[in-house]
Amino acid sequence: MNASPQLRIPATYMRGGTSKGVFFRLQDLPKAAQQPGPARDALLMRIIGSPDPYGKHTDGMGGATSSTSKCVIISEASVPDHDVDYLYGQVAIDTAFVDWSGNCGNLSAAVGPFAIAHGMVDSARVPRDGLCTVRIWQANIGKTILAHVPVRGGEVQETGDFELDGVTFPAAEIVLEFIDPAEEGEDEGGASMFPTGNLTDPLEVPGIGVLEATLINAGIPTVFINAADIGYTGTELQNAINSDAKALAMFESIRATGAVRMGLIQNMADAVSRQHTPKVAFVAPSADYTSSSGKHIAAADIDLQVRALSMGKLHHAMMGTCAVAIATAAAIPGTVVNRAAGGDVHPSVRFGHPSGTLRVGAEVVQDNGRWTVRRAIMSRSARVLIEGMLRVPQDPAYSAPDETP
């Protein structure tokens, strides 16, 4: 019987956008978990409470959804002209797996406040009252994020009147700029943002047929398809998708097929080890609908409908990184997203999602036929839910015998 006292690890539980996660400073983790690898993964899974065959996360900090089964590690910046490194781990719920392949756009909103509160930003750059721009290096994907964080009385302002659909209470607005959010590298078409070199591709999905798709690497690799092509209107809420095992299997097949076509995996069987990316989303023209909170959304108030899946389930709102992909694709004529939005030039769009609406903008340019995105901008909010000493049972997988709780 293991009667050892639990490890005590300084941690902060934060909401960022429509997600929640456990935040750590790198130096506060057990030594074995301060480096990437099995020890770190084992620790974070135990903290979240995974794998959980009951799918409840009763014995951990996770919330048993893709939006709430997340961990963040913050450390000193590894690249010049940045304040901190931000590393994000998406923890699977019922399997022993941590996906490090992408970013969480929602939790990106909480990184700046965490960094300021923990003295990781030069105090000379933190105003007593005003905005503090925190320069974040997103270490998973090697990209820069600028977080414009409100400060009052020398401390992060968390309360305010900014409302975000999918979050019950208002808070202070944090503006995020995702700089050059497209994937690096060349591809067969010479345009790394579109891995195939095309704005749309025929995607032959086993058991479904050929679907028109836009495959884009901006914010996060995403497969966009038309809602009507798979029998949906684009106004669906979570229960319509997540209670339908056949629908979920169809979306996973689309996701896996898209992942192969984008060059993210070698074959569809590899998709099980890359659950966080790519995302799959379906789009439709604007229409009246009622959100999950009972709020009426008028077609005239949005440019298009978008529904996206994360970790195999329809997201209750919208992933921040997927919102970057939506804004980028909407700004480029010819994509399925742009056509759903009416086909006009869209430097910003307001789209409908299950919890309401979201506005996001993207600055795109075309040079010699190649599209690039310089930045994407959106507003989010964040706040600390609890901070202190997280406790987790000791385990040889991640804790050394000489480490004292």
N, C-alpha and C positions, 0 to 999 in steps of 0.2 A: 504494500500500500504506500502511495506517495503522500507523505504527511508534511512535505516542505511548505514553508510559507510562500504566498504568491509574490511574484515580481511586482514592483511598483515602478511605473514608468510615467514621467511627466507627459501629459497629453491635453489636447484641447478638442472638444467636440463642437463642430461648427456647422451652421447652415451656410451654404453658398448657392445663390440662385434657388433652383427647385431641387437641390440635392443636399445631402448631409454626409459628413465624413469625419473621421478621426485624424487630427493633425498632430505631427510629431516634429521636433527638431532632430536632425540626424544624430547628433551627439548624445541624445537622451535614450536612444535605443540600446538594447544589449549589444555588446561588442560583435557578437556573431552576426547580428542583424544589421550592422552598419554598412555591410557590403551586400551587393545584389547576390541573390542565390537562394538555395533551399531554406536556409535558416531564416532569412527575412520573410520569405513567403509563408513559412510555417507559423511564424509569430503573428503576422497580420491576419492569417486565417483564424488563428485561435482567438485573437482580439475581436474580430468580427463575429465569430461563432460558426465558422464554416469548416468543413462541409456539414450541413445540417439536413439529414434526410427528412425531417419534419417540415423544412422550409419556413421556419419561424424565427430563427436567430434568438431564441429565448436565452441561451447561455453566452451572449456576446453583445457587442455594441452595434451590430448590423440591424437593419430594419427589414430584412427579407425582401427587398426590392432592389432593382439595379440602381435606383437613385440614392439608396441609403446603405449600400454595401461597399464603402469606399474608404481608402486610407491615403493620406498625403504625407510626404516627407519633405521638409524644408531644410535647406542647408545654405552655407555661404556660396555666393556666386562663383561658378567655375569659369565664367567667361567675362571679359572686360565690359565695363559700362552697364553692368547689371547689379541688382541688389541681392537677389537670392536665386537659388536653384529650386525648382518645384517639380517633384516627382510624384506621379499619381499611380495608384494601384487599384484596379477594379477587381474586387474579390467575388468569386463565384459563390452562389448560395448553397447548392446541393452537391457540388463537386470540389475536389481539392485542387484549386487553381486560382492563381492571381494573374491577371492580364495586364501587362505593362506596355501594350502596343500603341496606346493613344492617350489623349488628354481628356480631362473633364472640364468643359467650358463653364459649367455652373460653379464648380468648386474653385475655378480660377478667381472668382470674385472674392473668395475668402483668403486668398494667399496674401494679398497686399495688407489687409488688416492684421493678419497673423504676424507678418514680418515687422510691421510698425510696432505692434504691441510687445514683441519680443526683442526690440532693440536691434533688429537686423538691417535697418535703414539708417543711414547717417543722420544723426539728430539735427544737423545743420540744414537738412533738406525737409524736415518735418515742421510745417508752420504751426503756430499756436492756433490759428483759425484759418481755414481755407482748404485747398486741395493738395494732397501729397501724391505725386506720381511715383509709383513703385515699379521698378524695372525688373521684370520677372523672366528668368530663363526657363522655359518649359523643357525639362530634360528628357522627357519621353520622346519628343518629336524634334527637339532642337530648334525651337522657335521662340521669338520674343513676344511677351504680352506686357502691355502697359496698363496698369490699374490706377485709376484716378480716384483716390480714397478721400472722403471728407474727414477733416480733423477739426475738433472743437476743444478748446482748452488744452491743447497739446496731446489729446488722446483721440483715438479713432471714434468717429461719430457713427453709432449703430442705429439709432432711432431716427425716424423721419416719416415723411408722408408719401414716399415712392411706393406705388403698388405694382406688384408683379403677379400676373395670373399664374396660378399654381401654388402660390404662397399665401397663406391665410391673412397675415397681418402686414401692414406697411412697415417700411424701414428706410434707412438712408440709401440714396442712390449711389452706386459705384459704376462708373463708365469704364468699360474694357475695350482696349484696342488690341486686336490680334494682328501683328505685323507680319506681312509676307506669309500668310497662313497656308499657302499651297505646299505640297510635298516637293522636296528637292529631287534632282536627277533628271535624266533624259529618258525618253521612251520612243516607241516606234514612230510616233507622229511628231516628235520634237517638242511636245508640249506636256510637261510633267504634270500639270494640273489635271489634264485629261489623259489617263494612262494609255488609252488606245489611240490617242490623237484625234478622236472624233467627239463631237458634241452629243451625239446619240449613237447607240449601237443596238443591233438586234441581239438580244440575250436569249439563247436557247436553254430553257430550264427544264430538266428532266421531269416528265409527268405533267408539265404545265403547257409547254409550247414556247413559241417565240414572243418575247416581250420587248417593247422599245424601252431603252434605259439610257439614262445619263450617268456615266461613271466618273466621279470627280474626287480629287484629293485636295480639299480645301477645308481647313479646320479639322476635319476627320474624313478618312475615306468613306464615301457614301454612294449607295446605289439608289438612284431615283427612278421610280416607275409611275405610270399613270394609274390612278385608282380604278378608272373604268375598265382597264384591261384585265383586272383581276376580280371584277365584280363588286367593287366598292364605290361609294359616293365621295369619300374623303371627309365625311362628317362623323365618322365612327368614333365612339368612346372606347375606353379600355375593355369593358366587359364584352363588347361585340367581337373583339379579337382574342383576348386572353382566355376566354372561356371556350374557345374553339380550337381543339387540338389539331384538327386538319388544317386550319388556317395558319397556325403557328408553324407547322411542318412545311407548309408551302413557302412561308416567308424565309425560313431557314434555308430551304433549297435555293431560293432566289439569292439570298445573301452569299451562300457558298459558291454559287455559279458566278456571281459578280466578283467575288474575291479572287477566283482563279483568273477571270478575264482581266482583272486589274493587276495581276502579277503579285498579289499579296501572299498567295499560297500556291503550291504546286498542283494539288488535286483537291477535290471537294472533301475528302476525308480529313484533310488537315484543318478544316474550319473549326472543328471541336476544340483545337488548341489555340484558336484566335477568336474568342467569343466577343471581345470588345469592339473589334473592327473587322470589316467595314460595317457601317450602319446600313439599314435598308429603310427607305421611306417611300410613301406613295402620296401623290399630289393630285389636286383637282381644282377647277375654277372655284371662285368664291361662291358661297351659298349661305343662306340662313341656317343656323343650328343652335342647339342649347348645349352649353358647356357642362362639364361634370359637376360644377357648383350650382347649376340651375340658371346661370346667367345667359340671357339671349344675346347671341352674336349675329349682327345683321350683315348680309352679304356686302352691303355698301361700305362697311367699315373695314374690310380686309381685301387684300389683293388676290389671295389664293388660300386653299386649304392644304395643310401638310400633316401627315401622321407618320411617326417614326418609331421603329422598334429598337430596343436596347437590351442586350443580353437575353434575347429570345422572347421578349414581351413588349407589347405596345406601351410606350412611355406615357406617363400621366400628363406631361406637358411637352417640353421639347429640350433635348440636350443642347447645351450651349455651343458645342463644337459643330453639331449638326445644323444649328441655326446659321453658323458661319458658312457652311456648305450651301444652305438654302439661299442666303443673300448673294453669294458669289454666282451660283447657277442662275438665279433670277435676273442678274445683271447682264447675262450673256445671251443675246438673241439666238434662238435655235435649240436651246436645251428644253427638256420636258418641263422643267420648273418655270422657265421663262414663258413658255407657251401657256401653261396653266394660269400664269399671272396676267395673261392678255397679250403677251408678245411685245409690249412696249419696252423702252429703256427704263430700268428700275435701279437707280442708285441706292434706294432703300425699299423694303417691302414690309408690310404688316400682314402676317399670315395667321390663320386660325389653327389652333391645336386643341387637344381634348379639354384643357383647362381654361382656354380663352384665347388671347391674342398676344403676339410679340412683334415688335418692330426691330429690324436689324438692317444695317447698311453695309455695302461693300464698295470699295474703290477698285475697279478693274480697268485694265488697259489692254489694247491689242497692238502688238508690234510684229510686223512681217508675218501676219497670220497667226501669231502665237498669243493666246490669252494668258495674262497673269493677274493676280490680285495683290494689290499693295497693302491693303489693310481691310479689316472688317471691324465694325463698331456696334456694340450693344450695351444696354444698361442692365445691371443686375443689382442685387443687394446681398448683404451677408451679416451674420452676427454670431457671437459666441453663445453657445447653449450651456456649456459647462466646461470648467477647466480645473485641473488638479492632478491627482495621481491615479492613473488607470492601473487596475490590478489584473494580472493574468497568471494562471498556474505556470510554475516552472516546468520546463521540458528540455531534455538534452538536445532537442532539435534546434533550439534557439538560445538557450541560456547555459552559461558555464557554471560549474559547481561553486566557483569562488565569487560569483556575483551576488551581492547582498541585496535583499529586497528594499 
